[in-house]
Every structure is written in structure tokens, then in C-alpha cells.
Amino acid sequence: MRRLIKGLLWIAGALAIGWSALALYYASGMTPEWARFALALAPVVIAVIAAWRLRGIATLLVCAVIFGGVLGWWLSISPSNDRDWQPDVARLAYATFDGDKVTIHDVRDFDYRTETDYTPHYYDKTVDLNDIRTIDIVSSYWAGELIAHLFLSFGFADGEQIAISIETRKEKSEAYSTLAGFFRQYEIIYVAASERDLIGLRTNYRQPPEDVYVYRTRATPAGARRMFEGYLRVMNYLVDHPEFYNTLTTNCTTVIAMHTQANPSPMPRSWKILASGLFAEYAYELGYLDDSIPFRQLKQRAHVNERARAAGKADDFSAQIRAGMPPPKR
């Protein structure tokens, strides 16, 4: 038992030093690169020297002090809305309420020529909450079957769609890194946009294209309205209270699952929520999607790349990509 406890303590110490090194590397923001690497290497060097020169318990105390100091500094890092943002996440969407009428400001609808060459365009959209009819789950795959970016699209009685995508808000000097996302590297943003923007970007302009699937859900109009209002409330909150994105706990998939808490039958916790590529299959297992056909067949029907390319920049983009995909019976 003593050996087991000692072994666990040494593993904990190694993990603490490893986490400290990564936090210093990703969150310090030091330049040039070699300086950030040297800073990250410092706790490792100190821990190795301690293990060489001190007794076991003293080494573990050194590791604990290093970890505590880095953790305290890391927790003091504050999110901000005042940074030099990349153009596609430069504006925060927000909503103003007038009874059942809601105006969503800064809805994104870029005119893309390539993924990085585009003309920015935003508009304001006024909707009646009583007109919300549907929720669709959009899954976009770019790195195998287990990883996908997910977002929701809300449908209205007039056939209009408003998509809201939960993403990392990156600065001009930043590129996305899954590992960096654990270390307070990015703020979180709710991008309200047309489907022609959010879906068309992924199917028509990114190279190579991502595989995009649109799944019609069984959400009732009342349930869709609750989810939509929950999204708008968080969007408004983030305007004055920025928050960090986290690869594991606060990402495009876990936040969608959190928003289902607004409904009487929220999505139960599951490891499939963390494996974002399996989120749609999990929704199918829960009965949220059309389960009258096997999931494999449903997934084939939900694949919209060809229809999105054919639709191009058409005003009825949303209708074209849903051809032959009516909402399932509730």
C-alpha cells in the first residue's frame, strides 16, 4: 500500500509539472518562441534538480509549490472583449427584446471568394419568437469520425433559418490549437449567421472541404423557443462578461448539451458528448432524430455538401440543402 501511495504521488507530481509547463507555454504569451519555450522548460528543470538533490517528500513539495504558483497565476488571467480580433469573429452578436419580437444584431453573412478572401457583411434580423418551428443539428467533420464542429440552426414559420455557432474567438496572431484550448488561450463567441455563411464556408470554400451533415430534430416549437431564448441570453451576457473557451468543458458540443437543460427532457451526460463526432448518433439514440430508419441511412440523407455546392450563394440556400429532408414526426 505504501508503494502504491508513493507511486501515485510521483505520478501526481509529474502531471502537475507537465501541466505547469504547458500552461506557461500556451498562456504566457511571451515572444519570441524560444523565450516561451524556455519559460515552459523551467519547472521541468527545477523538478529534475529537486529529484536529483533532495529526498522524495521534499521533491514532491517542490512540485506542489511550482504547481500552486503557476495555477494561481493561471487563474488570475482574465478574458477580454478588447483584443485585435480576426475579422470573422470581430463582432459579437446580441439581441434586443420587445415582447415576443426580438432583433438579433450583427448576424454574419460574408461574401466568400475563398476561406480567407471575403467581403464582410452583417445585418440585423427581427423575428417573432412565436414563429420558431424547428431546430436542426449541423455536424461538420474535418479530422476523422470522432471530431466534428457542431452548431444549431433555428427554423422559422417563413422558412428562414438562423444558425448559431459556438466557436473560439481568435486574435489575428492566433491559429486554433486543441491543446492551447485547455489553457485560457481563446475567448468563446456565439456566431449568429446565415446558413449560406456558416455551412457554405465549410462545404464550398474551405480546402479541403469539410463534410457537413444537417440533422432535422424532433424539437417542438416550444422547446425550440426555449433553446433559442437561452442562446440569446448567453450572447447578451458575453457582450459585457467575456468567458474563456475550454477544449474539454466549454466547447461547441458541451455548451449545446448545457442549453438542453432549458427543456423538460435535457440531454443526459455521456462520453459521446465529449466525442463530438458521435454527438448526432447519440441524439439519434435518445430519440431526438428520425429513428424510423437506421442511423447510417439517416446520416447519408443528412449529408449536404453536393446540395450546398449546387446552391452556391442562392437566397434560398437553406431550402435547397434541405430538399427531401422534412422534419421528423414528433
PyMOL commands that set and color helices and strands:
alter all, ss='L'
color gray80, all
select helices_A, chain A and resi 2-27+33-53+56-75+87-89+129-131+180-182+195-205+221-240+252-262+271-274+276-285+295-302+305-311+317-321
alter helices_A, ss='H'
color red, helices_A
select strands_A, chain A and resi 94-98+101-108+111-112+118-119+122-128+132-141+148-156+161-169+187-193+211-216
alter strands_A, ss='S'
color yellow, strands_A
deselect
rebuild
show_as cartoon
